[in-house]
């Protein structure tokens, strides 16, 4: 039994129910007479459902009488074979077919249903849409804006390629970060992506913002610069070999917007990753900008997570260089960076300070007492005493030079 036959059967039953109601039969009596369950108004095929249909029918008849000009339109003479071909063979969406046929989208949907053509679901339509991609993508080479996008993809951004899904996107809690990502996408590829808010899965999490570009050609353009998936991302060779400070700075800004952390209270400017090869290439870019840094291993208590690699930028001069060449798009991070660059130049500690700390430790003094005696902050003394062997090697490398905030 096709859809039209089912519809006709429901109409006949509805008319029977209506005639019995007009004769003052109760719902229970009609149910026994027609052998149909009483049911609920939302229970299709029940007496109460037919009552709801009758009310809708009477309401529609009333509207027809009151506004005849709306309901007296003639049936459009459309080429149904052409509609069928465009929808099935060319995989064209109904709204585009409606533009070609010069009618509204619902008319196209109704004609497809009349021809017993299955309407595509959202996920299937979405795949077809994303597979088509952009007809034209600007091919402007490697620009500072594209370098920023590549830097974001090495951090919080993602790229999906394959299985008819081609996506470049970013999802995070900072709306200004997502807006900057979208702005660069618009400059590079000429597409103004939407930003939507996403509710968190957990109650104590903040709202997140998402912006995506769906384009096969754009994905191919990005992947021509290297790998940007998971923990295997690498810095593109074009940026590694470049002497253009604008390219290097924008790439690092995208990376630090994703993975960077600033705390003006603890004088911390760092970035963390578990990708060793990519980490070493980031260090190479910082060297090119003459930004001083130290590295550190970050071990997780949970063994499921990989060991993290941290790069900490140190010294007021390096903070100023970072602000000048790199900076942050995220306002809260940029504000903390401005506080960091305004601190006084840091005191440089010598080998003699280190040796005094070791001597006082042997005498039985604690970290705070040692810190007060030799004039070195207690966090630095604590680091020295925790890893004596490591810091003795560093001081012995060059006795004439001091180490900045070890």
Secondary structure, 3 states (H helix, E strand, C coil): CCHHHHHHHHHHHHHHHHHHHHCCCCHHHHHHHHCCCCCCCCCCCCHHHHHHHHHHHHHHHHHHHHCHHHHCCCCCCCCHHHHHHHHHCCCCCHHHHHHHHCCCHHHHHHHHHHCCCCCCCHHHHHHHHHHHCCCCCCCCCCCHHHHHHHHHHCCCCEEEEECCEEEEEEEECCHHHHHHHHHHHHHHHCCCCCEEEECCCCCCCCCEEEEEEECHHHHHHHHCCCCCCHHHCCCCHHHHCCCCHHHHHHHHHHHHHHHEEEECCCCEEEEEECCHHHHHHHHHHHHHCCCCEEEEEECCCCCCCCCEEEEEECCHHHHHHHHHHCCCCCHHHHHHHHHHHCCCCCCEECHHHHHHHHHHHHCCCCHHHHHHHHCCCHHHHHHHHHCHHHHHHHHHHCCCCCEECC
